[in-house]
Amino acid sequence: MPRIRLENLVKRYGDFEVLHGINLEMEENEFTVFVGPSGCGKTTTLRMIAGLETVSDGEIYIGDRPVSQLEPKARDLAMVFQDYALYPHMNVAKNMSFALRLQRRPRKEIDEKVGLVAEMLGLTKFLHRKPGELSGGQRQRVAMGRALARDAGTFLFDEPLSNLDAKLRCQMRAELAIMRQKVRKNMIYVTHDQIEAMTLGDRIVVMNGGYIQQQGTPEELFKQPANKFVAGFLGSPPMNFLGAKIQDLGGQVFVSGDGFEVALPEERASVALGHSASSVILGIRPSDLHFSPHAPDHEAIDLKVIVSEYIGAQSVLLCNCGAQKIEVELKSETPIALGETLRFAVNREAIHLFDSETEVAIG
């Protein structure tokens, strides 16, 4: 049985509906990440699970128990907030033990639990410090430690890394992944950062406009996006999209547009020909274009380089493809002159096609 189930979940503020019938099952011991742009409904969904927002329609189940009418403290949940929400007058040990002290647990049990969690998170030597004496990353670890010390059935994370700088954010992602291996509990994590979603989640739930666009493993969503929104949201740099047409030229099926004409592999060709309209959107990731001066015409695109962004081991090129723009990843050791036209072989097996009107994936 799923640990947490959302059934036709709706949220309204007056006459304005922000969540439109969300259905989702989260399995036991699963790390589920809700991801999407600001205003998509992901935080509202999390807060409804936590009991911090009321449910307008539908139901939330934890195990087989409906909980949407229960107080937050009755739901067996622990939450880590974006702003840490630490008590500034309490030291780390007292912040981490606060919920246990409210429950009047024995002092020995509290000390043992705080000690174990502090050791797991590398906080042992900071137990007597107050939050104002800690760095942002240390304060975030204390917030996580306070949740872990409660030993709840499910842990909720509301964009916990958004206030950290890029380097610390990367470090904390790694620490979260390590913690995940040690704590086999349900975890529900909200972020707008697709890299966090891809690296942390067992399951990713992509939301937009109050709807679930797609859910699945990181690999499933990256390789088989259900629509153009999911395809463009996951991946860095993001997927390129080019207006195109499907053409059957003497038995060979091409996807062509302004500045390109690429032959589709047999399996993709049959799916494309079965589509009702000839106009499509071609999707190709920057990593699926490979510098190849001698690639044959039907497998390549010629691109004029207009911007080169050096980011260490590789560069990201912004190029003109006819009147359209396209990004390419390239090893930095390859010499590039701005304004130069280069030939890139297309990984034709990695081509994505989307309906021009509905933006739903074809095939």
Order of alpha helices (4+ residues) and beta strands (2+ residues): beta-beta-beta-alpha-beta-beta-beta-alpha-alpha-alpha-beta-alpha-beta-alpha-beta-beta-alpha-alpha-beta-beta-beta-alpha-beta-beta-beta-beta-beta-beta-beta
